[in-house]
Amino acid sequence: MNSIIKFIELENRVISANYRNLMIKAKVVLVDKASGKQLPDPVATIASPAPNGSLRIRLPDSVRSGIYYLRALNGHGEAAAQSVEFHIS
């Protein structure tokens, strides 16, 4: 089963994304491309029992300008999918 996380848009510091084949308790995190490190906040947890859906992630003020991507982690914390890169200004 191939999981997918698809970045849709960033507007007013809110990220919109769609996902497929992510099970309940999977997490979607923000990763800084320059360092490759996962940011501790924000973290979105999939709560829907349906494996497909959409999510919105509000960015805290601590997230600085740069290039980022979304990473989906399965229930065991292993990387399951990655979005395209996008710029936060």
PDB file of N, CA, C and O in Angstrom:
ATOM      1  N   MET A   1       0.853  -1.172   0.000  1.00  0.00           N
ATOM      2  CA  MET A   1       0.000   0.000   0.000  1.00  0.00           C
ATOM      3  C   MET A   1       0.900   1.237   0.000  1.00  0.00           C
ATOM      4  O   MET A   1       1.649   1.461   0.951  1.00  0.00           O
ATOM      5  N   ASN A   2       0.829   2.025  -1.045  1.00  0.00           N
ATOM      6  CA  ASN A   2       1.638   3.233  -1.175  1.00  0.00           C
ATOM      7  C   ASN A   2       0.903   4.423  -0.577  1.00  0.00           C
ATOM      8  O   ASN A   2      -0.192   4.770  -1.018  1.00  0.00           O
ATOM      9  N   SER A   3       1.505   5.041   0.419  1.00  0.00           N
ATOM     10  CA  SER A   3       0.924   6.232   1.043  1.00  0.00           C
ATOM     11  C   SER A   3       1.352   7.465   0.264  1.00  0.00           C
ATOM     12  O   SER A   3       2.435   7.503  -0.320  1.00  0.00           O
ATOM     13  N   ILE A   4       0.483   8.479   0.265  1.00  0.00           N
ATOM     14  CA  ILE A   4       0.756   9.727  -0.455  1.00  0.00           C
ATOM     15  C   ILE A   4       0.355  10.897   0.432  1.00  0.00           C
ATOM     16  O   ILE A   4      -0.697  10.868   1.070  1.00  0.00           O
ATOM     17  N   ILE A   5       1.202  11.931   0.472  1.00  0.00           N
ATOM     18  CA  ILE A   5       0.845  13.211   1.094  1.00  0.00           C
ATOM     19  C   ILE A   5       1.069  14.267   0.015  1.00  0.00           C
ATOM     20  O   ILE A   5       2.173  14.400  -0.511  1.00  0.00           O
ATOM     21  N   LYS A   6       0.027  15.009  -0.308  1.00  0.00           N
ATOM     22  CA  LYS A   6       0.091  15.965  -1.421  1.00  0.00           C
ATOM     23  C   LYS A   6      -0.149  17.379  -0.897  1.00  0.00           C
ATOM     24  O   LYS A   6      -1.237  17.699  -0.420  1.00  0.00           O
ATOM     25  N   PHE A   7       0.877  18.215  -0.993  1.00  0.00           N
ATOM     26  CA  PHE A   7       0.759  19.630  -0.643  1.00  0.00           C
ATOM     27  C   PHE A   7      -0.175  20.292  -1.647  1.00  0.00           C
ATOM     28  O   PHE A   7      -0.007  20.139  -2.857  1.00  0.00           O
ATOM     29  N   ILE A   8      -1.176  21.040  -1.130  1.00  0.00           N
ATOM     30  CA  ILE A   8      -2.112  21.739  -2.002  1.00  0.00           C
ATOM     31  C   ILE A   8      -1.788  23.228  -2.057  1.00  0.00           C
ATOM     32  O   ILE A   8      -1.574  23.782  -3.135  1.00  0.00           O
ATOM     33  N   GLU A   9      -1.751  23.885  -0.873  1.00  0.00           N
ATOM     34  CA  GLU A   9      -1.462  25.321  -0.858  1.00  0.00           C
ATOM     35  C   GLU A   9      -1.048  25.770   0.537  1.00  0.00           C
ATOM     36  O   GLU A   9      -1.260  25.081   1.535  1.00  0.00           O
ATOM     37  N   LEU A  10      -0.447  26.956   0.561  1.00  0.00           N
ATOM     38  CA  LEU A  10      -0.095  27.653   1.801  1.00  0.00           C
ATOM     39  C   LEU A  10      -0.712  29.031   1.699  1.00  0.00           C
ATOM     40  O   LEU A  10      -0.350  29.818   0.825  1.00  0.00           O
ATOM     41  N   GLU A  11      -1.641  29.324   2.590  1.00  0.00           N
ATOM     42  CA  GLU A  11      -2.305  30.619   2.576  1.00  0.00           C
ATOM     43  C   GLU A  11      -2.535  31.071   4.013  1.00  0.00           C
ATOM     44  O   GLU A  11      -3.092  30.334   4.826  1.00  0.00           O
ATOM     45  N   ASN A  12      -2.100  32.293   4.315  1.00  0.00           N
ATOM     46  CA  ASN A  12      -2.247  32.851   5.669  1.00  0.00           C
ATOM     47  C   ASN A  12      -1.673  31.922   6.740  1.00  0.00           C
ATOM     48  O   ASN A  12      -2.264  31.731   7.803  1.00  0.00           O
ATOM     49  N   ARG A  13      -0.503  31.348   6.430  1.00  0.00           N
ATOM     50  CA  ARG A  13       0.222  30.455   7.347  1.00  0.00           C
ATOM     51  C   ARG A  13      -0.572  29.200   7.711  1.00  0.00           C
ATOM     52  O   ARG A  13      -0.420  28.647   8.801  1.00  0.00           O
ATOM     53  N   VAL A  14      -1.416  28.765   6.783  1.00  0.00           N
ATOM     54  CA  VAL A  14      -2.135  27.499   6.939  1.00  0.00           C
ATOM     55  C   VAL A  14      -1.829  26.631   5.721  1.00  0.00           C
ATOM     56  O   VAL A  14      -2.058  27.038   4.582  1.00  0.00           O
ATOM     57  N   ILE A  15      -1.308  25.435   5.976  1.00  0.00           N
ATOM     58  CA  ILE A  15      -0.994  24.483   4.912  1.00  0.00           C
ATOM     59  C   ILE A  15      -2.204  23.584   4.696  1.00  0.00           C
ATOM     60  O   ILE A  15      -2.772  23.051   5.649  1.00  0.00           O
ATOM     61  N   SER A  16      -2.590  23.422   3.441  1.00  0.00           N
ATOM     62  CA  SER A  16      -3.637  22.474   3.077  1.00  0.00           C
ATOM     63  C   SER A  16      -2.978  21.323   2.329  1.00  0.00           C
ATOM     64  O   SER A  16      -2.122  21.534   1.470  1.00  0.00           O
ATOM     65  N   ALA A  17      -3.388  20.101   2.666  1.00  0.00           N
ATOM     66  CA  ALA A  17      -2.816  18.919   2.021  1.00  0.00           C
ATOM     67  C   ALA A  17      -3.861  17.816   1.948  1.00  0.00           C
ATOM     68  O   ALA A  17      -4.808  17.781   2.734  1.00  0.00           O
ATOM     69  N   ASN A  18      -3.671  16.920   0.991  1.00  0.00           N
ATOM     70  CA  ASN A  18      -4.489  15.717   0.878  1.00  0.00           C
ATOM     71  C   ASN A  18      -3.606  14.514   1.160  1.00  0.00           C
ATOM     72  O   ASN A  18      -2.399  14.556   0.922  1.00  0.00           O
ATOM     73  N   TYR A  19      -4.198  13.449   1.663  1.00  0.00           N
ATOM     74  CA  TYR A  19      -3.434  12.229   1.907  1.00  0.00           C
ATOM     75  C   TYR A  19      -4.226  11.020   1.432  1.00  0.00           C
ATOM     76  O   TYR A  19      -5.455  11.039   1.362  1.00  0.00           O
ATOM     77  N   ARG A  20      -3.479   9.970   1.109  1.00  0.00           N
ATOM     78  CA  ARG A  20      -4.071   8.684   0.721  1.00  0.00           C
ATOM     79  C   ARG A  20      -3.311   7.575   1.410  1.00  0.00           C
ATOM     80  O   ARG A  20      -2.092   7.642   1.571  1.00  0.00           O
ATOM     81  N   ASN A  21      -4.035   6.567   1.811  1.00  0.00           N
ATOM     82  CA  ASN A  21      -3.464   5.355   2.418  1.00  0.00           C
ATOM     83  C   ASN A  21      -2.666   5.636   3.689  1.00  0.00           C
ATOM     84  O   ASN A  21      -1.642   4.999   3.935  1.00  0.00           O
ATOM     85  N   LEU A  22      -3.137   6.591   4.500  1.00  0.00           N
ATOM     86  CA  LEU A  22      -2.564   6.812   5.826  1.00  0.00           C
ATOM     87  C   LEU A  22      -3.580   6.327   6.850  1.00  0.00           C
ATOM     88  O   LEU A  22      -4.744   6.727   6.822  1.00  0.00           O
ATOM     89  N   MET A  23      -3.141   5.486   7.732  1.00  0.00           N
ATOM     90  CA  MET A  23      -4.048   4.901   8.709  1.00  0.00           C
ATOM     91  C   MET A  23      -4.165   5.786   9.947  1.00  0.00           C
ATOM     92  O   MET A  23      -3.360   6.691  10.166  1.00  0.00           O
ATOM     93  N   ILE A  24      -5.172   5.504  10.736  1.00  0.00           N
ATOM     94  CA  ILE A  24      -5.416   6.244  11.969  1.00  0.00           C
ATOM     95  C   ILE A  24      -4.142   6.231  12.826  1.00  0.00           C
ATOM     96  O   ILE A  24      -3.440   5.222  12.889  1.00  0.00           O
ATOM     97  N   LYS A  25      -3.857   7.341  13.472  1.00  0.00           N
ATOM     98  CA  LYS A  25      -2.677   7.596  14.313  1.00  0.00           C
ATOM     99  C   LYS A  25      -1.399   7.868  13.526  1.00  0.00           C
ATOM    100  O   LYS A  25      -0.336   8.039  14.122  1.00  0.00           O
ATOM    101  N   ALA A  26      -1.486   7.911  12.192  1.00  0.00           N
ATOM    102  CA  ALA A  26      -0.334   8.358  11.412  1.00  0.00           C
ATOM    103  C   ALA A  26      -0.146   9.847  11.694  1.00  0.00           C
ATOM    104  O   ALA A  26      -1.105  10.534  12.046  1.00  0.00           O
ATOM    105  N   LYS A  27       1.061  10.345  11.547  1.00  0.00           N
ATOM    106  CA  LYS A  27       1.351  11.751  11.803  1.00  0.00           C
ATOM    107  C   LYS A  27       1.902  12.410  10.550  1.00  0.00           C
ATOM    108  O   LYS A  27       2.582  11.775   9.744  1.00  0.00           O
ATOM    109  N   VAL A  28       1.598  13.697  10.395  1.00  0.00           N
ATOM    110  CA  VAL A  28       2.162  14.500   9.310  1.00  0.00           C
ATOM    111  C   VAL A  28       2.955  15.616   9.965  1.00  0.00           C
ATOM    112  O   VAL A  28       2.426  16.376  10.776  1.00  0.00           O
ATOM    113  N   VAL A  29       4.225  15.708   9.607  1.00  0.00           N
ATOM    114  CA  VAL A  29       5.131  16.672  10.220  1.00  0.00           C
ATOM    115  C   VAL A  29       5.733  17.566   9.143  1.00  0.00           C
ATOM    116  O   VAL A  29       5.704  17.243   7.956  1.00  0.00           O
ATOM    117  N   LEU A  30       6.275  18.689   9.581  1.00  0.00           N
ATOM    118  CA  LEU A  30       6.947  19.646   8.701  1.00  0.00           C
ATOM    119  C   LEU A  30       8.450  19.433   8.824  1.00  0.00           C
ATOM    120  O   LEU A  30       8.980  19.324   9.930  1.00  0.00           O
ATOM    121  N   VAL A  31       9.135  19.375   7.680  1.00  0.00           N
ATOM    122  CA  VAL A  31      10.581  19.140   7.665  1.00  0.00           C
ATOM    123  C   VAL A  31      11.264  20.302   6.955  1.00  0.00           C
ATOM    124  O   VAL A  31      10.848  20.709   5.870  1.00  0.00           O
ATOM    125  N   ASP A  32      12.319  20.831   7.577  1.00  0.00           N
ATOM    126  CA  ASP A  32      13.138  21.889   6.992  1.00  0.00           C
ATOM    127  C   ASP A  32      14.096  21.252   5.990  1.00  0.00           C
ATOM    128  O   ASP A  32      14.921  20.418   6.365  1.00  0.00           O
ATOM    129  N   LYS A  33      13.992  21.638   4.721  1.00  0.00           N
ATOM    130  CA  LYS A  33      14.826  21.029   3.689  1.00  0.00           C
ATOM    131  C   LYS A  33      16.315  21.273   3.939  1.00  0.00           C
ATOM    132  O   LYS A  33      17.131  20.375   3.730  1.00  0.00           O
ATOM    133  N   ALA A  34      16.674  22.475   4.383  1.00  0.00           N
ATOM    134  CA  ALA A  34      18.091  22.817   4.549  1.00  0.00           C
ATOM    135  C   ALA A  34      18.788  21.908   5.564  1.00  0.00           C
ATOM    136  O   ALA A  34      19.911  21.460   5.333  1.00  0.00           O
ATOM    137  N   SER A  35      18.122  21.639   6.681  1.00  0.00           N
ATOM    138  CA  SER A  35      18.742  20.819   7.725  1.00  0.00           C
ATOM    139  C   SER A  35      18.306  19.362   7.663  1.00  0.00           C
ATOM    140  O   SER A  35      18.984  18.483   8.195  1.00  0.00           O
ATOM    141  N   GLY A  36      17.164  19.105   7.007  1.00  0.00           N
ATOM    142  CA  GLY A  36      16.624  17.747   6.977  1.00  0.00           C
ATOM    143  C   GLY A  36      15.946  17.341   8.267  1.00  0.00           C
ATOM    144  O   GLY A  36      15.545  16.189   8.435  1.00  0.00           O
ATOM    145  N   LYS A  37      15.819  18.298   9.185  1.00  0.00           N
ATOM    146  CA  LYS A  37      15.252  17.990  10.503  1.00  0.00           C
ATOM    147  C   LYS A  37      13.754  18.257  10.549  1.00  0.00           C
ATOM    148  O   LYS A  37      13.241  19.213   9.967  1.00  0.00           O
ATOM    149  N   GLN A  38      13.089  17.379  11.258  1.00  0.00           N
ATOM    150  CA  GLN A  38      11.657  17.510  11.498  1.00  0.00           C
ATOM    151  C   GLN A  38      11.436  18.572  12.565  1.00  0.00           C
ATOM    152  O   GLN A  38      12.116  18.575  13.591  1.00  0.00           O
ATOM    153  N   LEU A  39      10.491  19.472  12.327  1.00  0.00           N
ATOM    154  CA  LEU A  39      10.161  20.488  13.329  1.00  0.00           C
ATOM    155  C   LEU A  39       9.288  19.859  14.415  1.00  0.00           C
ATOM    156  O   LEU A  39       8.420  19.040  14.114  1.00  0.00           O
ATOM    157  N   PRO A  40       9.512  20.236  15.677  1.00  0.00           N
ATOM    158  CA  PRO A  40       8.706  19.655  16.764  1.00  0.00           C
ATOM    159  C   PRO A  40       7.251  20.102  16.727  1.00  0.00           C
ATOM    160  O   PRO A  40       6.376  19.431  17.274  1.00  0.00           O
ATOM    161  N   ASP A  41       6.996  21.235  16.082  1.00  0.00           N
ATOM    162  CA  ASP A  41       5.643  21.763  15.992  1.00  0.00           C
ATOM    163  C   ASP A  41       5.534  22.470  14.651  1.00  0.00           C
ATOM    164  O   ASP A  41       6.428  23.257  14.344  1.00  0.00           O
ATOM    165  N   PRO A  42       4.551  22.264  13.857  1.00  0.00           N
ATOM    166  CA  PRO A  42       3.306  21.556  14.111  1.00  0.00           C
ATOM    167  C   PRO A  42       3.398  20.068  13.768  1.00  0.00           C
ATOM    168  O   PRO A  42       4.238  19.648  12.973  1.00  0.00           O
ATOM    169  N   VAL A  43       2.513  19.284  14.387  1.00  0.00           N
ATOM    170  CA  VAL A  43       2.341  17.870  14.080  1.00  0.00           C
ATOM    171  C   VAL A  43       0.843  17.622  13.960  1.00  0.00           C
ATOM    172  O   VAL A  43       0.085  17.946  14.874  1.00  0.00           O
ATOM    173  N   ALA A  44       0.415  17.053  12.847  1.00  0.00           N
ATOM    174  CA  ALA A  44      -0.997  16.708  12.659  1.00  0.00           C
ATOM    175  C   ALA A  44      -1.120  15.190  12.756  1.00  0.00           C
ATOM    176  O   ALA A  44      -0.364  14.461  12.113  1.00  0.00           O
ATOM    177  N   THR A  45      -2.065  14.717  13.552  1.00  0.00           N
ATOM    178  CA  THR A  45      -2.306  13.284  13.706  1.00  0.00           C
ATOM    179  C   THR A  45      -3.600  12.917  12.983  1.00  0.00           C
ATOM    180  O   THR A  45      -4.630  13.568  13.160  1.00  0.00           O
ATOM    181  N   ILE A  46      -3.533  11.887  12.184  1.00  0.00           N
ATOM    182  CA  ILE A  46      -4.713  11.414  11.459  1.00  0.00           C
ATOM    183  C   ILE A  46      -5.648  10.747  12.464  1.00  0.00           C
ATOM    184  O   ILE A  46      -5.280   9.770  13.116  1.00  0.00           O
ATOM    185  N   ALA A  47      -6.852  11.282  12.581  1.00  0.00           N
ATOM    186  CA  ALA A  47      -7.829  10.757  13.538  1.00  0.00           C
ATOM    187  C   ALA A  47      -8.976  10.023  12.856  1.00  0.00           C
ATOM    188  O   ALA A  47      -9.746   9.325  13.516  1.00  0.00           O
ATOM    189  N   SER A  48      -9.094  10.174  11.556  1.00  0.00           N
ATOM    190  CA  SER A  48     -10.189   9.555  10.811  1.00  0.00           C
ATOM    191  C   SER A  48      -9.881   8.091  10.533  1.00  0.00           C
ATOM    192  O   SER A  48      -8.748   7.758  10.185  1.00  0.00           O
ATOM    193  N   PRO A  49     -10.869   7.208  10.680  1.00  0.00           N
ATOM    194  CA  PRO A  49     -10.630   5.811  10.338  1.00  0.00           C
ATOM    195  C   PRO A  49     -10.517   5.581   8.828  1.00  0.00           C
ATOM    196  O   PRO A  49     -10.042   4.532   8.395  1.00  0.00           O
ATOM    197  N   ALA A  50     -10.955   6.566   8.022  1.00  0.00           N
ATOM    198  CA  ALA A  50     -10.828   6.458   6.562  1.00  0.00           C
ATOM    199  C   ALA A  50      -9.371   6.721   6.172  1.00  0.00           C
ATOM    200  O   ALA A  50      -8.764   7.658   6.690  1.00  0.00           O
ATOM    201  N   PRO A  51      -8.800   5.919   5.272  1.00  0.00           N
ATOM    202  CA  PRO A  51      -7.387   6.094   4.923  1.00  0.00           C
ATOM    203  C   PRO A  51      -7.113   7.265   3.987  1.00  0.00           C
ATOM    204  O   PRO A  51      -5.949   7.573   3.730  1.00  0.00           O
ATOM    205  N   ASN A  52      -8.148   7.928   3.467  1.00  0.00           N
ATOM    206  CA  ASN A  52      -7.969   9.043   2.542  1.00  0.00           C
ATOM    207  C   ASN A  52      -8.665  10.271   3.106  1.00  0.00           C
ATOM    208  O   ASN A  52      -9.729  10.164   3.716  1.00  0.00           O
ATOM    209  N   GLY A  53      -8.057  11.450   2.899  1.00  0.00           N
ATOM    210  CA  GLY A  53      -8.696  12.662   3.383  1.00  0.00           C
ATOM    211  C   GLY A  53      -7.854  13.892   3.145  1.00  0.00           C
ATOM    212  O   GLY A  53      -6.921  13.883   2.342  1.00  0.00           O
ATOM    213  N   SER A  54      -8.198  14.952   3.857  1.00  0.00           N
ATOM    214  CA  SER A  54      -7.461  16.208   3.742  1.00  0.00           C
ATOM    215  C   SER A  54      -7.174  16.725   5.138  1.00  0.00           C
ATOM    216  O   SER A  54      -7.811  16.329   6.114  1.00  0.00           O
ATOM    217  N   LEU A  55      -6.205  17.615   5.209  1.00  0.00           N
ATOM    218  CA  LEU A  55      -5.866  18.212   6.500  1.00  0.00           C
ATOM    219  C   LEU A  55      -5.390  19.630   6.311  1.00  0.00           C
ATOM    220  O   LEU A  55      -4.964  20.029   5.227  1.00  0.00           O
ATOM    221  N   ARG A  56      -5.471  20.376   7.381  1.00  0.00           N
ATOM    222  CA  ARG A  56      -4.991  21.763   7.417  1.00  0.00           C
ATOM    223  C   ARG A  56      -4.076  21.879   8.627  1.00  0.00           C
ATOM    224  O   ARG A  56      -4.414  21.432   9.723  1.00  0.00           O
ATOM    225  N   ILE A  57      -2.923  22.480   8.414  1.00  0.00           N
ATOM    226  CA  ILE A  57      -1.937  22.647   9.484  1.00  0.00           C
ATOM    227  C   ILE A  57      -1.636  24.132   9.631  1.00  0.00           C
ATOM    228  O   ILE A  57      -1.124  24.763   8.706  1.00  0.00           O
ATOM    229  N   ARG A  58      -1.956  24.684  10.795  1.00  0.00           N
ATOM    230  CA  ARG A  58      -1.636  26.096  11.065  1.00  0.00           C
ATOM    231  C   ARG A  58      -0.185  26.166  11.532  1.00  0.00           C
ATOM    232  O   ARG A  58       0.233  25.435  12.430  1.00  0.00           O
ATOM    233  N   LEU A  59       0.572  27.062  10.904  1.00  0.00           N
ATOM    234  CA  LEU A  59       1.982  27.225  11.254  1.00  0.00           C
ATOM    235  C   LEU A  59       2.130  28.165  12.437  1.00  0.00           C
ATOM    236  O   LEU A  59       1.580  29.266  12.421  1.00  0.00           O
ATOM    237  N   PRO A  60       2.865  27.753  13.464  1.00  0.00           N
ATOM    238  CA  PRO A  60       3.136  28.668  14.571  1.00  0.00           C
ATOM    239  C   PRO A  60       4.113  29.751  14.127  1.00  0.00           C
ATOM    240  O   PRO A  60       4.804  29.598  13.120  1.00  0.00           O
ATOM    241  N   ASP A  61       4.166  30.836  14.877  1.00  0.00           N
ATOM    242  CA  ASP A  61       5.067  31.947  14.540  1.00  0.00           C
ATOM    243  C   ASP A  61       6.538  31.532  14.579  1.00  0.00           C
ATOM    244  O   ASP A  61       7.385  32.200  13.985  1.00  0.00           O
ATOM    245  N   SER A  62       6.846  30.437  15.272  1.00  0.00           N
ATOM    246  CA  SER A  62       8.240  29.993  15.385  1.00  0.00           C
ATOM    247  C   SER A  62       8.780  29.415  14.078  1.00  0.00           C
ATOM    248  O   SER A  62       9.993  29.261  13.934  1.00  0.00           O
ATOM    249  N   VAL A  63       7.903  29.089  13.117  1.00  0.00           N
ATOM    250  CA  VAL A  63       8.358  28.566  11.821  1.00  0.00           C
ATOM    251  C   VAL A  63       8.845  29.733  10.970  1.00  0.00           C
ATOM    252  O   VAL A  63       8.073  30.623  10.615  1.00  0.00           O
ATOM    253  N   ARG A  64      10.126  29.717  10.649  1.00  0.00           N
ATOM    254  CA  ARG A  64      10.761  30.814   9.912  1.00  0.00           C
ATOM    255  C   ARG A  64      10.699  30.575   8.404  1.00  0.00           C
ATOM    256  O   ARG A  64      10.337  29.493   7.942  1.00  0.00           O
ATOM    257  N   SER A  65      11.055  31.595   7.663  1.00  0.00           N
ATOM    258  CA  SER A  65      11.109  31.499   6.197  1.00  0.00           C
ATOM    259  C   SER A  65      12.075  30.405   5.778  1.00  0.00           C
ATOM    260  O   SER A  65      13.092  30.167   6.429  1.00  0.00           O
ATOM    261  N   GLY A  66      11.738  29.748   4.681  1.00  0.00           N
ATOM    262  CA  GLY A  66      12.615  28.710   4.157  1.00  0.00           C
ATOM    263  C   GLY A  66      11.851  27.745   3.275  1.00  0.00           C
ATOM    264  O   GLY A  66      10.674  27.943   2.976  1.00  0.00           O
ATOM    265  N   ILE A  67      12.546  26.696   2.865  1.00  0.00           N
ATOM    266  CA  ILE A  67      11.943  25.660   2.034  1.00  0.00           C
ATOM    267  C   ILE A  67      11.675  24.450   2.922  1.00  0.00           C
ATOM    268  O   ILE A  67      12.546  23.993   3.662  1.00  0.00           O
ATOM    269  N   TYR A  68      10.455  23.947   2.829  1.00  0.00           N
ATOM    270  CA  TYR A  68      10.003  22.848   3.675  1.00  0.00           C
ATOM    271  C   TYR A  68       9.282  21.810   2.838  1.00  0.00           C
ATOM    272  O   TYR A  68       8.981  22.041   1.666  1.00  0.00           O
ATOM    273  N   TYR A  69       9.008  20.672   3.440  1.00  0.00           N
ATOM    274  CA  TYR A  69       8.128  19.667   2.858  1.00  0.00           C
ATOM    275  C   TYR A  69       7.413  18.945   3.987  1.00  0.00           C
ATOM    276  O   TYR A  69       7.837  19.002   5.141  1.00  0.00           O
ATOM    277  N   LEU A  70       6.336  18.271   3.648  1.00  0.00           N
ATOM    278  CA  LEU A  70       5.585  17.482   4.617  1.00  0.00           C
ATOM    279  C   LEU A  70       6.072  16.043   4.555  1.00  0.00           C
ATOM    280  O   LEU A  70       6.368  15.522   3.480  1.00  0.00           O
ATOM    281  N   ARG A  71       6.153  15.407   5.714  1.00  0.00           N
ATOM    282  CA  ARG A  71       6.507  13.991   5.783  1.00  0.00           C
ATOM    283  C   ARG A  71       5.409  13.286   6.571  1.00  0.00           C
ATOM    284  O   ARG A  71       5.041  13.716   7.664  1.00  0.00           O
ATOM    285  N   ALA A  72       4.897  12.214   6.013  1.00  0.00           N
ATOM    286  CA  ALA A  72       3.908  11.397   6.708  1.00  0.00           C
ATOM    287  C   ALA A  72       4.636  10.243   7.392  1.00  0.00           C
ATOM    288  O   ALA A  72       5.463   9.566   6.781  1.00  0.00           O
ATOM    289  N   LEU A  73       4.317  10.031   8.659  1.00  0.00           N
ATOM    290  CA  LEU A  73       4.899   8.944   9.443  1.00  0.00           C
ATOM    291  C   LEU A  73       3.801   7.953   9.792  1.00  0.00           C
ATOM    292  O   LEU A  73       2.714   8.346  10.216  1.00  0.00           O
ATOM    293  N   ASN A  74       4.082   6.672   9.617  1.00  0.00           N
ATOM    294  CA  ASN A  74       3.067   5.676   9.954  1.00  0.00           C
ATOM    295  C   ASN A  74       2.957   5.550  11.480  1.00  0.00           C
ATOM    296  O   ASN A  74       3.655   6.250  12.214  1.00  0.00           O
ATOM    297  N   GLY A  75       2.101   4.676  11.942  1.00  0.00           N
ATOM    298  CA  GLY A  75       1.872   4.501  13.369  1.00  0.00           C
ATOM    299  C   GLY A  75       3.098   4.067  14.154  1.00  0.00           C
ATOM    300  O   GLY A  75       3.123   4.186  15.379  1.00  0.00           O
ATOM    301  N   HIS A  76       4.121   3.562  13.459  1.00  0.00           N
ATOM    302  CA  HIS A  76       5.367   3.144  14.104  1.00  0.00           C
ATOM    303  C   HIS A  76       6.441   4.227  14.054  1.00  0.00           C
ATOM    304  O   HIS A  76       7.559   4.020  14.526  1.00  0.00           O
ATOM    305  N   GLY A  77       6.097   5.396  13.474  1.00  0.00           N
ATOM    306  CA  GLY A  77       7.046   6.501  13.380  1.00  0.00           C
ATOM    307  C   GLY A  77       7.979   6.421  12.188  1.00  0.00           C
ATOM    308  O   GLY A  77       8.932   7.194  12.092  1.00  0.00           O
ATOM    309  N   GLU A  78       7.716   5.489  11.273  1.00  0.00           N
ATOM    310  CA  GLU A  78       8.558   5.339  10.083  1.00  0.00           C
ATOM    311  C   GLU A  78       8.015   6.203   8.950  1.00  0.00           C
ATOM    312  O   GLU A  78       6.801   6.361   8.817  1.00  0.00           O
ATOM    313  N   ALA A  79       8.901   6.759   8.139  1.00  0.00           N
ATOM    314  CA  ALA A  79       8.485   7.588   7.006  1.00  0.00           C
ATOM    315  C   ALA A  79       7.623   6.767   6.052  1.00  0.00           C
ATOM    316  O   ALA A  79       7.995   5.665   5.647  1.00  0.00           O
ATOM    317  N   ALA A  80       6.459   7.328   5.699  1.00  0.00           N
ATOM    318  CA  ALA A  80       5.533   6.638   4.802  1.00  0.00           C
ATOM    319  C   ALA A  80       5.367   7.388   3.481  1.00  0.00           C
ATOM    320  O   ALA A  80       5.113   6.773   2.445  1.00  0.00           O
ATOM    321  N   ALA A  81       5.509   8.707   3.512  1.00  0.00           N
ATOM    322  CA  ALA A  81       5.325   9.507   2.291  1.00  0.00           C
ATOM    323  C   ALA A  81       5.945  10.882   2.501  1.00  0.00           C
ATOM    324  O   ALA A  81       6.199  11.300   3.630  1.00  0.00           O
ATOM    325  N   GLN A  82       6.184  11.576   1.391  1.00  0.00           N
ATOM    326  CA  GLN A  82       6.750  12.926   1.438  1.00  0.00           C
ATOM    327  C   GLN A  82       6.115  13.770   0.346  1.00  0.00           C
ATOM    328  O   GLN A  82       5.871  13.294  -0.762  1.00  0.00           O
ATOM    329  N   SER A  83       5.849  15.033   0.673  1.00  0.00           N
ATOM    330  CA  SER A  83       5.254  15.943  -0.305  1.00  0.00           C
ATOM    331  C   SER A  83       6.335  16.623  -1.131  1.00  0.00           C
ATOM    332  O   SER A  83       7.529  16.430  -0.902  1.00  0.00           O
ATOM    333  N   VAL A  84       5.899  17.414  -2.086  1.00  0.00           N
ATOM    334  CA  VAL A  84       6.821  18.270  -2.820  1.00  0.00           C
ATOM    335  C   VAL A  84       7.296  19.373  -1.871  1.00  0.00           C
ATOM    336  O   VAL A  84       6.695  19.609  -0.824  1.00  0.00           O
ATOM    337  N   GLU A  85       8.369  20.033  -2.250  1.00  0.00           N
ATOM    338  CA  GLU A  85       8.890  21.138  -1.454  1.00  0.00           C
ATOM    339  C   GLU A  85       8.059  22.395  -1.702  1.00  0.00           C
ATOM    340  O   GLU A  85       7.492  22.577  -2.780  1.00  0.00           O
ATOM    341  N   PHE A  86       7.997  23.253  -0.697  1.00  0.00           N
ATOM    342  CA  PHE A  86       7.299  24.534  -0.836  1.00  0.00           C
ATOM    343  C   PHE A  86       8.011  25.564   0.016  1.00  0.00           C
ATOM    344  O   PHE A  86       8.731  25.219   0.953  1.00  0.00           O
ATOM    345  N   HIS A  87       7.806  26.844  -0.318  1.00  0.00           N
ATOM    346  CA  HIS A  87       8.502  27.945   0.343  1.00  0.00           C
ATOM    347  C   HIS A  87       7.571  28.635   1.322  1.00  0.00           C
ATOM    348  O   HIS A  87       6.427  28.955   0.996  1.00  0.00           O
ATOM    349  N   ILE A  88       8.074  28.856   2.515  1.00  0.00           N
ATOM    350  CA  ILE A  88       7.349  29.641   3.532  1.00  0.00           C
ATOM    351  C   ILE A  88       8.091  30.965   3.666  1.00  0.00           C
ATOM    352  O   ILE A  88       9.304  30.983   3.875  1.00  0.00           O
ATOM    353  N   SER A  89       7.357  32.078   3.544  1.00  0.00           N
ATOM    354  CA  SER A  89       8.003  33.389   3.664  1.00  0.00           C
ATOM    355  C   SER A  89       7.439  34.155   4.841  1.00  0.00           C
ATOM    356  O   SER A  89       7.860  35.282   5.103  1.00  0.00           O
TER     357      SER A  89
END
